[in-house]
Amino acid sequence: MELIKKELDVEANVNKLRTVISFIDKQLEAVSCPMRAQFQIELSVEEIFVNIASYAYSPGTGMAQIKTIISADPPEAEITFIDRGMRYDPLAKDDPDVTLPASQRKVGGLGIFLTKKNMDSVSYEYRDECNILVLKKQLVRQ
Amino acid sequence: MDDLVIRKIRENNVLTVIAEGRIDTDTTPGFDADVNSSLDGITKLVLDFEKVSYISSSALRVLLDLHKKMTHINSRLIIRKPIDPVTEVFEITGFSDILNIEK
């Protein structure tokens, strides 16, 4: 079984979003990830990274580490986000009510909701003063 | 990676905004400001999404605001021809029940 492991240490700042997405895309494209899976992974990575960049170290700054493992059989991406910011479990919040009319809609929480819907699994743990969030997604046509 | 290019066409009270590229956390503020600066006297706003390759939840925030704004002045917002993965974002979040989407 073939494994490709990569790591990116990046400032947790929204202006680094393109750096993060390019890092992810390069690896997905190397294994010819289907377009729809790539869209869903980019979306999830953006939502998680922007959350960390916006809140983890607020009002200060800090680093985020992103580790990827691409495995071949079955083709799957595992993407881990690690930060040393404020303890925060994004999975603990209730899902937003997506049936409400426009006038009652709030947009908070839609990013993590989309992430949960689009990934095969999303897990969170707090260990050694780190927030650790892991996304997994099979890279197959759906 | 493609950025976002916006072209605006105004015919009488109809504004068509042709967006091309990605509407993400980076490009959403510019998209928001650009569209909102052109809404005076508009009764129908068409967002042509055929060449929008990607949206994230940041775009949903702006679309909901635009929808509310247009509804408030008895006007219409139409999203034209979003690609399938973008349509799925609307479906998952229930935005397909709120927005007028033309396939």
gemmi code that builds the backbone of each chain (N, CA, C; Angstrom):
import gemmi

chains = {
    "A": [
        ("MET", (0.845, -1.203, 0.000), (0.000, 0.000, 0.000), (0.872, 1.242, 0.000)),
        ("GLU", (0.512, 2.119, -0.921), (1.305, 3.327, -1.117), (0.756, 4.455, -0.244)),
        ("LEU", (1.654, 5.144, 0.476), (1.242, 6.272, 1.308), (2.080, 7.484, 0.948)),
        ("ILE", (1.409, 8.618, 0.764), (2.152, 9.858, 0.559), (1.826, 10.777, 1.731)),
        ("LYS", (2.854, 11.123, 2.498), (2.635, 11.986, 3.658), (3.298, 13.327, 3.428)),
        ("LYS", (2.568, 14.398, 3.740), (3.130, 15.751, 3.617), (2.712, 16.576, 4.827)),
        ("GLU", (3.482, 17.623, 5.089), (3.154, 18.524, 6.198), (3.350, 19.958, 5.780)),
        ("LEU", (2.496, 20.817, 6.281), (2.634, 22.252, 6.035), (2.472, 22.986, 7.362)),
        ("ASP", (3.475, 23.786, 7.720), (3.341, 24.678, 8.867), (3.062, 26.064, 8.328)),
        ("VAL", (1.966, 26.645, 8.775), (1.546, 27.906, 8.188), (0.956, 28.810, 9.275)),
        ("GLU", (1.177, 30.108, 9.123), (0.576, 31.058, 10.048), (-0.944, 30.929, 9.951)),
        ("ALA", (-1.604, 30.894, 11.108), (-3.066, 30.784, 11.114), (-3.667, 32.150, 10.812)),
        ("ASN", (-3.654, 32.492, 9.513), (-4.136, 33.796, 9.080), (-4.914, 33.585, 7.770)),
        ("VAL", (-6.080, 34.211, 7.645), (-6.892, 33.986, 6.433), (-6.140, 34.345, 5.157)),
        ("ASN", (-5.149, 35.238, 5.254), (-4.421, 35.560, 4.015), (-3.493, 34.425, 3.572)),
        ("LYS", (-3.457, 33.343, 4.362), (-2.697, 32.151, 3.955), (-3.602, 31.068, 3.348)),
        ("LEU", (-4.883, 31.408, 3.148), (-5.822, 30.406, 2.629), (-5.358, 29.813, 1.294)),
        ("ARG", (-4.902, 30.672, 0.387), (-4.488, 30.181, -0.934), (-3.282, 29.241, -0.830)),
        ("THR", (-2.382, 29.542, 0.095), (-1.227, 28.661, 0.331), (-1.709, 27.274, 0.751)),
        ("VAL", (-2.690, 27.264, 1.642), (-3.209, 26.007, 2.170), (-3.928, 25.223, 1.074)),
        ("ILE", (-4.787, 25.905, 0.320), (-5.547, 25.221, -0.734), (-4.600, 24.683, -1.824)),
        ("SER", (-3.584, 25.469, -2.173), (-2.620, 25.002, -3.182), (-1.890, 23.750, -2.701)),
        ("PHE", (-1.516, 23.745, -1.416), (-0.841, 22.590, -0.805), (-1.709, 21.333, -0.928)),
        ("ILE", (-2.996, 21.478, -0.644), (-3.921, 20.344, -0.711), (-4.146, 19.914, -2.171)),
        ("ASP", (-4.395, 20.919, -3.028), (-4.694, 20.628, -4.441), (-3.572, 19.851, -5.113)),
        ("LYS", (-2.341, 20.254, -4.825), (-1.185, 19.629, -5.470), (-1.205, 18.115, -5.225)),
        ("GLN", (-1.536, 17.739, -4.000), (-1.532, 16.311, -3.679), (-2.731, 15.581, -4.259)),
        ("LEU", (-3.883, 16.257, -4.278), (-5.078, 15.620, -4.841), (-4.909, 15.432, -6.347)),
        ("GLU", (-4.316, 16.445, -6.988), (-4.132, 16.353, -8.437), (-3.121, 15.269, -8.805)),
        ("ALA", (-2.157, 15.039, -7.924), (-1.148, 14.008, -8.188), (-1.756, 12.617, -8.235)),
        ("VAL", (-2.893, 12.427, -7.546), (-3.544, 11.110, -7.582), (-4.835, 11.147, -8.407)),
        ("SER", (-4.963, 12.192, -9.265), (-6.144, 12.326, -10.143), (-7.459, 12.224, -9.381)),
        ("CYS", (-7.545, 12.985, -8.313), (-8.775, 13.020, -7.504), (-9.954, 13.479, -8.364)),
        ("PRO", (-11.095, 12.780, -8.308), (-12.270, 13.238, -9.067), (-12.659, 14.666, -8.662)),
        ("MET", (-13.147, 15.431, -9.635), (-13.405, 16.851, -9.447), (-14.362, 17.137, -8.281)),
        ("ARG", (-15.405, 16.306, -8.169), (-16.400, 16.570, -7.134), (-15.809, 16.367, -5.734)),
        ("ALA", (-15.017, 15.296, -5.576), (-14.365, 15.054, -4.288), (-13.390, 16.189, -3.970)),
        ("GLN", (-12.686, 16.663, -5.000), (-11.729, 17.755, -4.786), (-12.452, 19.034, -4.337)),
        ("PHE", (-13.577, 19.336, -4.978), (-14.392, 20.501, -4.573), (-14.774, 20.370, -3.095)),
        ("GLN", (-15.256, 19.183, -2.716), (-15.737, 18.978, -1.350), (-14.597, 19.059, -0.335)),
        ("ILE", (-13.421, 18.570, -0.729), (-12.270, 18.631, 0.179), (-11.784, 20.076, 0.310)),
        ("GLU", (-11.681, 20.787, -0.821), (-11.267, 22.200, -0.758), (-12.199, 22.995, 0.149)),
        ("LEU", (-13.495, 22.755, -0.024), (-14.495, 23.474, 0.777), (-14.286, 23.184, 2.268)),
        ("SER", (-14.092, 21.914, 2.602), (-13.936, 21.538, 4.008), (-12.647, 22.107, 4.583)),
        ("VAL", (-11.576, 22.042, 3.794), (-10.282, 22.570, 4.258), (-10.392, 24.078, 4.477)),
        ("GLU", (-11.070, 24.766, 3.559), (-11.244, 26.214, 3.741), (-12.007, 26.519, 5.027)),
        ("GLU", (-13.111, 25.802, 5.245), (-13.945, 26.097, 6.418), (-13.158, 25.878, 7.721)),
        ("ILE", (-12.412, 24.767, 7.777), (-11.659, 24.460, 8.997), (-10.514, 25.455, 9.186)),
        ("PHE", (-9.763, 25.715, 8.115), (-8.619, 26.624, 8.245), (-9.069, 28.047, 8.599)),
        ("VAL", (-10.128, 28.516, 7.952), (-10.601, 29.882, 8.229), (-11.105, 29.988, 9.674)),
        ("ASN", (-11.724, 28.922, 10.171), (-12.133, 28.891, 11.580), (-10.939, 29.050, 12.515)),
        ("ILE", (-9.896, 28.259, 12.244), (-8.693, 28.332, 13.081), (-8.084, 29.734, 12.984)),
        ("ALA", (-7.975, 30.236, 11.743), (-7.359, 31.550, 11.520), (-8.156, 32.663, 12.199)),
        ("SER", (-9.475, 32.488, 12.265), (-10.325, 33.558, 12.797), (-10.421, 33.537, 14.325)),
        ("TYR", (-10.374, 32.337, 14.912), (-10.706, 32.251, 16.333), (-9.631, 31.656, 17.237)),
        ("ALA", (-8.810, 30.743, 16.743), (-7.956, 29.957, 17.647), (-7.060, 30.833, 18.515)),
        ("TYR", (-6.436, 31.835, 17.921), (-5.466, 32.645, 18.666), (-5.960, 34.064, 18.894)),
        ("SER", (-7.210, 34.330, 18.552), (-7.735, 35.692, 18.617), (-7.616, 36.253, 20.042)),
        ("PRO", (-7.148, 37.480, 20.254), (-6.784, 38.477, 19.234), (-5.323, 38.380, 18.785)),
        ("GLY", (-4.593, 37.355, 19.229), (-3.179, 37.223, 18.856), (-3.019, 36.454, 17.559)),
        ("THR", (-1.833, 35.914, 17.362), (-1.592, 35.095, 16.169), (-0.875, 33.811, 16.590)),
        ("GLY", (-0.817, 32.856, 15.702), (-0.146, 31.596, 16.000), (-0.041, 30.774, 14.740)),
        ("MET", (0.409, 29.538, 14.913), (0.639, 28.677, 13.759), (-0.412, 27.572, 13.678)),
        ("ALA", (-0.594, 27.085, 12.479), (-1.397, 25.888, 12.259), (-0.519, 24.888, 11.514)),
        ("GLN", (-0.694, 23.623, 11.850), (0.015, 22.571, 11.132), (-1.017, 21.723, 10.399)),
        ("ILE", (-0.747, 21.456, 9.135), (-1.660, 20.634, 8.341), (-0.880, 19.430, 7.833)),
        ("LYS", (-1.356, 18.240, 8.183), (-0.695, 17.002, 7.753), (-1.637, 16.252, 6.835)),
        ("THR", (-1.106, 15.760, 5.736), (-1.956, 14.986, 4.831), (-1.360, 13.599, 4.622)),
        ("ILE", (-2.246, 12.648, 4.536), (-1.844, 11.297, 4.142), (-2.753, 10.883, 2.987)),
        ("ILE", (-2.153, 10.606, 1.855), (-2.932, 10.102, 0.720), (-2.591, 8.623, 0.588)),
        ("SER", (-3.609, 7.778, 0.708), (-3.362, 6.348, 0.546), (-4.010, 5.881, -0.750)),
        ("ALA", (-3.487, 4.779, -1.272), (-3.862, 4.388, -2.635), (-4.995, 3.367, -2.698)),
        ("ASP", (-5.075, 2.508, -1.730), (-6.000, 1.385, -1.889), (-6.799, 1.130, -0.614)),
        ("PRO", (-8.013, 1.650, -0.468), (-8.709, 2.471, -1.462), (-8.148, 3.892, -1.471)),
        ("PRO", (-8.297, 4.618, -2.575), (-7.786, 5.984, -2.604), (-8.505, 6.858, -1.568)),
        ("GLU", (-7.729, 7.383, -0.644), (-8.340, 8.151, 0.442), (-7.405, 9.265, 0.876)),
        ("ALA", (-7.988, 10.402, 1.253), (-7.205, 11.503, 1.823), (-7.553, 11.633, 3.303)),
        ("GLU", (-6.501, 11.772, 4.105), (-6.697, 12.066, 5.524), (-5.967, 13.367, 5.792)),
        ("ILE", (-6.689, 14.362, 6.281), (-6.117, 15.694, 6.471), (-6.294, 16.090, 7.934)),
        ("THR", (-5.171, 16.360, 8.605), (-5.194, 16.674, 10.026), (-4.791, 18.131, 10.251)),
        ("PHE", (-5.589, 18.851, 11.009), (-5.294, 20.240, 11.375), (-4.922, 20.280, 12.852)),
        ("ILE", (-3.777, 20.874, 13.170), (-3.339, 20.976, 14.562), (-3.052, 22.439, 14.884)),
        ("ASP", (-3.654, 22.932, 15.970), (-3.295, 24.274, 16.440), (-3.175, 24.252, 17.962)),
        ("ARG", (-2.440, 25.244, 18.481), (-2.240, 25.327, 19.922), (-3.044, 26.483, 20.522)),
        ("GLY", (-4.111, 26.840, 19.821), (-4.942, 27.954, 20.279), (-5.938, 27.527, 21.341)),
        ("MET", (-6.941, 28.377, 21.527), (-7.985, 28.133, 22.499), (-8.665, 26.798, 22.223)),
        ("ARG", (-8.944, 26.050, 23.285), (-9.612, 24.763, 23.108), (-10.993, 24.970, 22.491)),
        ("TYR", (-11.230, 24.304, 21.370), (-12.521, 24.497, 20.698), (-12.879, 23.272, 19.871)),
        ("ASP", (-14.011, 22.688, 20.178), (-14.497, 21.526, 19.426), (-15.607, 21.979, 18.481)),
        ("PRO", (-15.308, 22.113, 17.179), (-16.333, 22.616, 16.256), (-17.475, 21.631, 16.060)),
        ("LEU", (-17.265, 20.364, 16.460), (-18.316, 19.352, 16.264), (-19.338, 19.367, 17.403)),
        ("ALA", (-19.026, 20.129, 18.471), (-19.906, 20.111, 19.648), (-21.180, 20.923, 19.424)),
        ("LYS", (-21.122, 21.839, 18.450), (-22.291, 22.696, 18.208), (-23.410, 21.936, 17.490)),
        ("ASP", (-24.647, 22.303, 17.805), (-25.784, 21.724, 17.079), (-25.729, 22.139, 15.609)),
        ("ASP", (-26.246, 21.264, 14.736), (-26.334, 21.631, 13.318), (-27.335, 22.771, 13.144)),
        ("PRO", (-27.067, 23.641, 12.162), (-28.043, 24.712, 11.907), (-29.327, 24.138, 11.314)),
        ("ASP", (-30.441, 24.816, 11.523), (-31.713, 24.401, 10.934), (-31.750, 24.898, 9.494)),
        ("VAL", (-31.582, 23.963, 8.547), (-31.510, 24.362, 7.136), (-32.883, 24.398, 6.472)),
        ("THR", (-33.946, 24.330, 7.293), (-35.291, 24.383, 6.719), (-35.973, 25.727, 6.997)),
        ("LEU", (-35.295, 26.609, 7.746), (-35.917, 27.892, 8.089), (-36.042, 28.797, 6.870)),
        ("PRO", (-37.083, 29.657, 6.840), (-37.180, 30.647, 5.756), (-36.062, 31.686, 5.877)),
        ("ALA", (-35.842, 32.411, 4.769), (-34.724, 33.345, 4.683), (-34.694, 34.334, 5.852)),
        ("SER", (-35.882, 34.823, 6.230), (-35.935, 35.872, 7.253), (-35.406, 35.395, 8.603)),
        ("GLN", (-35.477, 34.076, 8.849), (-35.018, 33.550, 10.139), (-33.657, 32.870, 10.055)),
        ("ARG", (-33.052, 32.907, 8.855), (-31.800, 32.201, 8.663), (-30.622, 32.910, 9.318)),
        ("LYS", (-29.754, 32.126, 9.920), (-28.464, 32.632, 10.359), (-27.423, 31.840, 9.581)),
        ("VAL", (-26.325, 32.487, 9.223), (-25.350, 31.779, 8.401), (-24.265, 31.110, 9.238)),
        ("GLY", (-24.214, 31.402, 10.528), (-23.207, 30.770, 11.383), (-23.389, 29.265, 11.395)),
        ("GLY", (-22.285, 28.539, 11.378), (-22.353, 27.089, 11.493), (-22.531, 26.343, 10.185)),
        ("LEU", (-22.770, 27.079, 9.075), (-22.968, 26.375, 7.803), (-21.677, 25.748, 7.283)),
        ("GLY", (-20.542, 26.383, 7.579), (-19.256, 25.868, 7.112), (-18.950, 24.498, 7.683)),
        ("ILE", (-19.091, 24.358, 8.995), (-18.787, 23.067, 9.629), (-19.865, 22.041, 9.262)),
        ("PHE", (-21.095, 22.517, 9.061), (-22.180, 21.626, 8.627), (-21.873, 21.035, 7.245)),
        ("LEU", (-21.429, 21.889, 6.322), (-21.042, 21.420, 4.985), (-19.885, 20.428, 5.081)),
        ("THR", (-18.939, 20.722, 5.966), (-17.783, 19.836, 6.150), (-18.240, 18.451, 6.606)),
        ("LYS", (-19.135, 18.417, 7.594), (-19.634, 17.130, 8.094), (-20.372, 16.358, 6.999)),
        ("LYS", (-21.148, 17.078, 6.180), (-21.916, 16.423, 5.127), (-21.021, 15.909, 3.989)),
        ("ASN", (-19.939, 16.643, 3.716), (-19.115, 16.318, 2.542), (-18.002, 15.305, 2.818)),
        ("MET", (-17.570, 15.201, 4.074), (-16.483, 14.265, 4.385), (-17.063, 12.923, 4.815)),
        ("ASP", (-16.262, 11.865, 4.673), (-16.695, 10.553, 5.172), (-16.632, 10.535, 6.694)),
        ("SER", (-15.608, 11.219, 7.258), (-15.574, 11.348, 8.709), (-14.850, 12.624, 9.115)),
        ("VAL", (-15.294, 13.193, 10.229), (-14.654, 14.372, 10.829), (-14.530, 14.072, 12.315)),
        ("SER", (-13.304, 14.130, 12.831), (-13.158, 13.850, 14.258), (-12.329, 14.936, 14.935)),
        ("TYR", (-12.574, 15.115, 16.233), (-11.868, 16.153, 16.984), (-11.360, 15.572, 18.292)),
        ("GLU", (-10.155, 15.947, 18.653), (-9.713, 15.691, 20.023), (-8.798, 16.808, 20.494)),
        ("TYR", (-8.722, 16.960, 21.830), (-7.827, 17.941, 22.428), (-6.774, 17.149, 23.195)),
        ("ARG", (-5.525, 17.258, 22.722), (-4.462, 16.455, 23.329), (-3.187, 17.283, 23.401)),
        ("ASP", (-2.472, 17.199, 24.521), (-1.217, 17.943, 24.718), (-1.384, 19.422, 24.359)),
        ("GLU", (-2.489, 19.990, 24.826), (-2.791, 21.409, 24.588), (-2.930, 21.751, 23.094)),
        ("CYS", (-3.310, 20.754, 22.309), (-3.532, 20.997, 20.881), (-4.966, 20.627, 20.491)),
        ("ASN", (-5.545, 21.464, 19.642), (-6.778, 21.074, 18.950), (-6.374, 20.239, 17.747)),
        ("ILE", (-6.938, 19.052, 17.643), (-6.585, 18.158, 16.533), (-7.872, 17.761, 15.814)),
        ("LEU", (-7.984, 18.174, 14.572), (-9.184, 17.865, 13.797), (-8.782, 17.064, 12.558)),
        ("VAL", (-9.444, 15.945, 12.354), (-9.071, 15.054, 11.244), (-10.243, 14.877, 10.278)),
        ("LEU", (-9.973, 15.150, 9.003), (-10.948, 14.916, 7.928), (-10.533, 13.683, 7.149)),
        ("LYS", (-11.499, 12.846, 6.791), (-11.200, 11.710, 5.906), (-12.201, 11.677, 4.763)),
        ("LYS", (-11.668, 11.360, 3.582), (-12.540, 11.319, 2.410), (-11.976, 10.355, 1.380)),
        ("GLN", (-12.813, 9.439, 0.902), (-12.388, 8.562, -0.180), (-12.400, 9.326, -1.492)),
        ("LEU", (-11.363, 9.110, -2.289), (-11.199, 9.866, -3.531), (-11.778, 9.094, -4.706)),
        ("VAL", (-13.075, 8.812, -4.596), (-13.722, 8.032, -5.663), (-14.866, 8.844, -6.253)),
        ("ARG", (-15.236, 8.458, -7.455), (-16.404, 9.104, -8.067), (-17.632, 8.746, -7.268)),
        ("GLN", (-18.533, 9.728, -7.083), (-19.732, 9.481, -6.269), (-20.967, 9.572, -7.149)),
    ],
    "B": [
        ("MET", (-4.205, 28.735, -9.410), (-5.597, 28.800, -8.948), (-6.244, 30.089, -9.446)),
        ("ASP", (-7.442, 29.960, -9.958), (-8.115, 31.136, -10.519), (-8.653, 32.054, -9.430)),
        ("ASP", (-8.603, 33.340, -9.692), (-9.185, 34.328, -8.794), (-10.632, 34.549, -9.195)),
        ("LEU", (-11.164, 35.713, -8.918), (-12.546, 35.992, -9.298), (-12.592, 37.231, -10.187)),
        ("VAL", (-13.244, 37.082, -11.338), (-13.431, 38.218, -12.249), (-14.932, 38.492, -12.333)),
        ("ILE", (-15.299, 39.754, -12.212), (-16.718, 40.117, -12.218), (-17.000, 41.102, -13.352)),
        ("ARG", (-18.036, 40.797, -14.126), (-18.457, 41.703, -15.198), (-19.923, 42.046, -14.958)),
        ("LYS", (-20.270, 43.311, -15.104), (-21.648, 43.727, -14.819), (-22.287, 44.314, -16.072)),
        ("ILE", (-23.525, 43.895, -16.327), (-24.270, 44.431, -17.464), (-25.594, 44.968, -16.932)),
        ("ARG", (-25.838, 46.244, -17.183), (-27.112, 46.814, -16.731), (-27.985, 47.151, -17.934)),
        ("GLU", (-29.208, 46.604, -17.906), (-30.187, 46.933, -18.942), (-31.437, 47.398, -18.227)),
        ("ASN", (-31.747, 48.687, -18.364), (-32.852, 49.294, -17.615), (-32.701, 48.981, -16.119)),
        ("ASN", (-33.669, 48.252, -15.556), (-33.587, 47.983, -14.110), (-33.068, 46.593, -13.787)),
        ("VAL", (-32.509, 45.945, -14.797), (-31.998, 44.587, -14.589), (-30.467, 44.619, -14.575)),
        ("LEU", (-29.900, 44.107, -13.508), (-28.438, 44.018, -13.435), (-28.027, 42.545, -13.526)),
        ("THR", (-27.189, 42.245, -14.498), (-26.634, 40.893, -14.597), (-25.166, 40.955, -14.203)),
        ("VAL", (-24.812, 40.119, -13.248), (-23.427, 40.051, -12.785), (-22.862, 38.710, -13.234)),
        ("ILE", (-21.867, 38.761, -14.099), (-21.245, 37.527, -14.572), (-19.970, 37.318, -13.772)),
        ("ALA", (-19.978, 36.276, -12.964), (-18.819, 35.997, -12.115), (-18.052, 34.825, -12.701)),
        ("GLU", (-16.734, 34.900, -12.638), (-15.909, 33.829, -13.174), (-14.767, 33.559, -12.201)),
        ("GLY", (-14.713, 32.316, -11.688), (-13.631, 31.960, -10.774), (-14.158, 31.457, -9.445)),
        ("ARG", (-13.453, 31.803, -8.379), (-13.772, 31.262, -7.057), (-14.370, 32.332, -6.148)),
        ("ILE", (-15.488, 32.000, -5.491), (-16.034, 32.902, -4.481), (-15.768, 32.241, -3.130)),
        ("ASP", (-14.630, 32.624, -2.554), (-14.201, 32.015, -1.291), (-13.971, 33.107, -0.254)),
        ("THR", (-13.367, 32.738, 0.876), (-13.148, 33.714, 1.949), (-12.318, 34.895, 1.461)),
        ("ASP", (-11.404, 34.631, 0.516), (-10.552, 35.688, -0.031), (-11.318, 36.669, -0.918)),
        ("THR", (-12.134, 36.125, -1.813), (-12.728, 36.968, -2.858), (-14.132, 37.462, -2.508)),
        ("THR", (-14.764, 36.868, -1.476), (-16.132, 37.257, -1.141), (-16.284, 38.743, -0.793)),
        ("PRO", (-15.378, 39.335, 0.019), (-15.585, 40.756, 0.364), (-15.620, 41.657, -0.876)),
        ("GLY", (-14.766, 41.396, -1.859), (-14.743, 42.186, -3.088), (-16.011, 41.988, -3.902)),
        ("PHE", (-16.463, 40.734, -3.978), (-17.698, 40.399, -4.704), (-18.886, 41.131, -4.066)),
        ("ASP", (-18.954, 41.057, -2.744), (-20.021, 41.694, -1.962), (-20.054, 43.199, -2.233)),
        ("ALA", (-18.894, 43.842, -2.122), (-18.816, 45.295, -2.295), (-19.170, 45.678, -3.729)),
        ("ASP", (-18.667, 44.907, -4.677), (-18.869, 45.208, -6.087), (-20.358, 45.137, -6.464)),
        ("VAL", (-21.009, 44.059, -6.050), (-22.428, 43.897, -6.389), (-23.262, 44.966, -5.673)),
        ("ASN", (-22.989, 45.154, -4.389), (-23.795, 46.094, -3.615), (-23.655, 47.540, -4.082)),
        ("SER", (-22.540, 47.867, -4.724), (-22.336, 49.244, -5.189), (-23.172, 49.561, -6.427)),
        ("SER", (-23.800, 48.527, -7.015), (-24.507, 48.738, -8.290), (-26.005, 48.481, -8.197)),
        ("LEU", (-26.564, 48.458, -7.001), (-27.960, 48.020, -6.852), (-28.994, 49.138, -6.912)),
        ("ASP", (-28.556, 50.389, -6.990), (-29.507, 51.504, -6.994), (-30.494, 51.390, -8.161)),
        ("GLY", (-31.775, 51.329, -7.855), (-32.805, 51.304, -8.889), (-32.989, 49.961, -9.563)),
        ("ILE", (-32.301, 48.937, -9.061), (-32.381, 47.610, -9.679), (-33.599, 46.850, -9.142)),
        ("THR", (-34.395, 46.281, -10.074), (-35.550, 45.494, -9.637), (-35.342, 43.997, -9.882)),
        ("LYS", (-34.298, 43.676, -10.653), (-33.980, 42.267, -10.871), (-32.468, 42.132, -10.945)),
        ("LEU", (-31.953, 41.268, -10.079), (-30.510, 41.028, -10.042), (-30.250, 39.586, -10.450)),
        ("VAL", (-29.502, 39.412, -11.526), (-29.170, 38.070, -12.000), (-27.691, 37.830, -11.748)),
        ("LEU", (-27.400, 36.788, -10.974), (-26.001, 36.404, -10.767), (-25.720, 35.206, -11.665)),
        ("ASP", (-24.954, 35.431, -12.707), (-24.627, 34.358, -13.639), (-23.449, 33.565, -13.054)),
        ("PHE", (-23.734, 32.334, -12.617), (-22.751, 31.507, -11.913), (-22.175, 30.402, -12.800)),
        ("GLU", (-22.465, 30.468, -14.110), (-22.044, 29.372, -14.975), (-20.539, 29.125, -14.899)),
        ("LYS", (-19.764, 30.214, -14.729), (-18.302, 30.076, -14.701), (-17.726, 30.214, -13.299)),
        ("VAL", (-18.590, 30.063, -12.301), (-18.091, 30.043, -10.920), (-17.703, 28.606, -10.605)),
        ("SER", (-16.420, 28.390, -10.370), (-15.927, 27.023, -10.209), (-16.014, 26.542, -8.764)),
        ("TYR", (-16.217, 27.482, -7.836), (-16.125, 27.121, -6.422), (-16.813, 28.175, -5.561)),
        ("ILE", (-17.570, 27.738, -4.552), (-18.025, 28.669, -3.510), (-17.830, 27.999, -2.156)),
        ("SER", (-17.629, 28.834, -1.125), (-17.612, 28.295, 0.241), (-18.723, 28.996, 1.019)),
        ("SER", (-18.797, 28.749, 2.325), (-19.900, 29.313, 3.113), (-19.845, 30.836, 3.152)),
        ("SER", (-18.674, 31.412, 2.876), (-18.585, 32.878, 2.851), (-19.513, 33.450, 1.782)),
        ("ALA", (-19.626, 32.743, 0.652), (-20.506, 33.206, -0.426), (-21.973, 33.106, -0.003)),
        ("LEU", (-22.310, 32.077, 0.791), (-23.699, 31.909, 1.226), (-24.167, 33.111, 2.035)),
        ("ARG", (-23.250, 33.606, 2.871), (-23.569, 34.773, 3.704), (-24.002, 35.956, 2.818)),
        ("VAL", (-23.219, 36.201, 1.764), (-23.501, 37.327, 0.866), (-24.794, 37.086, 0.077)),
        ("LEU", (-24.989, 35.851, -0.379), (-26.200, 35.552, -1.156), (-27.457, 35.702, -0.304)),
        ("LEU", (-27.369, 35.292, 0.961), (-28.522, 35.451, 1.859), (-28.807, 36.934, 2.082)),
        ("ASP", (-27.759, 37.716, 2.304), (-27.939, 39.169, 2.489), (-28.556, 39.811, 1.253)),
        ("LEU", (-28.050, 39.430, 0.079), (-28.581, 39.998, -1.172), (-30.041, 39.601, -1.369)),
        ("HIS", (-30.333, 38.334, -1.068), (-31.709, 37.860, -1.195), (-32.651, 38.674, -0.306)),
        ("LYS", (-32.234, 38.882, 0.939), (-33.067, 39.644, 1.882), (-33.239, 41.083, 1.411)),
        ("LYS", (-32.136, 41.657, 0.946), (-32.161, 43.038, 0.490), (-33.106, 43.206, -0.706)),
        ("MET", (-33.011, 42.309, -1.670), (-33.839, 42.402, -2.864), (-35.309, 42.149, -2.522)),
        ("THR", (-35.570, 41.170, -1.654), (-36.939, 40.871, -1.252), (-37.566, 42.084, -0.559)),
        ("HIS", (-36.759, 42.741, 0.265), (-37.215, 43.899, 1.039), (-37.705, 45.033, 0.130)),
        ("ILE", (-37.077, 45.178, -1.038), (-37.505, 46.238, -1.965), (-38.347, 45.669, -3.116)),
        ("ASN", (-38.992, 44.492, -2.833), (-39.877, 43.870, -3.822), (-39.193, 43.549, -5.142)),
        ("SER", (-37.941, 43.177, -5.073), (-37.177, 42.864, -6.274), (-36.732, 41.408, -6.221)),
        ("ARG", (-36.140, 40.975, -7.322), (-35.792, 39.545, -7.390), (-34.300, 39.323, -7.545)),
        ("LEU", (-33.834, 38.263, -6.903), (-32.463, 37.791, -7.094), (-32.542, 36.422, -7.762)),
        ("ILE", (-31.814, 36.269, -8.845), (-31.794, 34.975, -9.544), (-30.349, 34.505, -9.684)),
        ("ILE", (-30.126, 33.242, -9.342), (-28.813, 32.635, -9.547), (-28.917, 31.783, -10.811)),
        ("ARG", (-28.122, 32.098, -11.811), (-28.255, 31.412, -13.092), (-27.145, 30.379, -13.314)),
        ("LYS", (-27.573, 29.169, -13.643), (-26.690, 28.089, -14.110), (-25.492, 27.745, -13.224)),
        ("PRO", (-25.708, 27.529, -11.934), (-24.566, 27.081, -11.119), (-24.131, 25.668, -11.536)),
        ("ILE", (-22.834, 25.378, -11.460), (-22.350, 24.027, -11.770), (-22.814, 23.068, -10.663)),
        ("ASP", (-22.760, 21.770, -10.952), (-23.337, 20.781, -10.027), (-22.804, 20.860, -8.589)),
        ("PRO", (-21.471, 20.921, -8.377), (-21.010, 20.960, -6.988), (-21.483, 22.216, -6.234)),
        ("VAL", (-21.673, 23.317, -6.960), (-22.190, 24.544, -6.328), (-23.672, 24.355, -5.983)),
        ("THR", (-24.409, 23.732, -6.903), (-25.820, 23.421, -6.635), (-25.939, 22.548, -5.387)),
        ("GLU", (-25.004, 21.613, -5.238), (-25.035, 20.734, -4.057), (-24.848, 21.504, -2.759)),
        ("VAL", (-23.990, 22.538, -2.803), (-23.809, 23.378, -1.612), (-25.139, 24.051, -1.256)),
        ("PHE", (-25.863, 24.518, -2.274), (-27.173, 25.136, -2.037), (-28.162, 24.108, -1.478)),
        ("GLU", (-28.090, 22.878, -1.994), (-29.047, 21.854, -1.557), (-28.785, 21.423, -0.120)),
        ("ILE", (-27.514, 21.177, 0.211), (-27.166, 20.714, 1.566), (-27.589, 21.733, 2.619)),
        ("THR", (-27.414, 23.007, 2.283), (-27.675, 24.063, 3.268), (-29.109, 24.583, 3.227)),
        ("GLY", (-29.945, 23.994, 2.364), (-31.320, 24.454, 2.253), (-31.458, 25.770, 1.495)),
        ("PHE", (-30.348, 26.276, 0.957), (-30.427, 27.535, 0.209), (-31.193, 27.352, -1.100)),
        ("SER", (-31.284, 26.105, -1.574), (-32.041, 25.857, -2.808), (-33.534, 26.121, -2.596)),
        ("ASP", (-33.989, 26.104, -1.320), (-35.392, 26.426, -1.039), (-35.611, 27.929, -0.901)),
        ("ILE", (-34.525, 28.650, -0.670), (-34.628, 30.094, -0.435), (-34.364, 30.874, -1.722)),
        ("LEU", (-33.303, 30.488, -2.428), (-32.866, 31.244, -3.602), (-33.628, 30.817, -4.855)),
        ("ASN", (-33.784, 31.748, -5.776), (-34.322, 31.402, -7.099), (-33.156, 30.965, -7.970)),
        ("ILE", (-33.128, 29.684, -8.277), (-32.015, 29.150, -9.061), (-32.536, 28.697, -10.426)),
        ("GLU", (-31.929, 29.232, -11.480), (-32.282, 28.849, -12.854), (-31.221, 27.929, -13.399)),
        ("LYS", (-31.602, 26.706, -13.723), (-30.616, 25.775, -14.266), (-30.371, 26.026, -15.742)),
    ],
}
model = gemmi.Model(1)
for chain_id, residues in chains.items():
    chain = gemmi.Chain(chain_id)
    for i, (resn, *xyz) in enumerate(residues, 1):
        res = gemmi.Residue()
        res.name, res.seqid = resn, gemmi.SeqId(i, " ")
        for name, pos in zip(("N", "CA", "C"), xyz):
            atom = gemmi.Atom()
            atom.name, atom.element = name, gemmi.Element(name[0])
            atom.pos, atom.b_iso = gemmi.Position(*pos), 0.0
            res.add_atom(atom)
        chain.add_residue(res)
    model.add_chain(chain)
structure = gemmi.Structure()
structure.add_model(model)
structure.setup_entities()
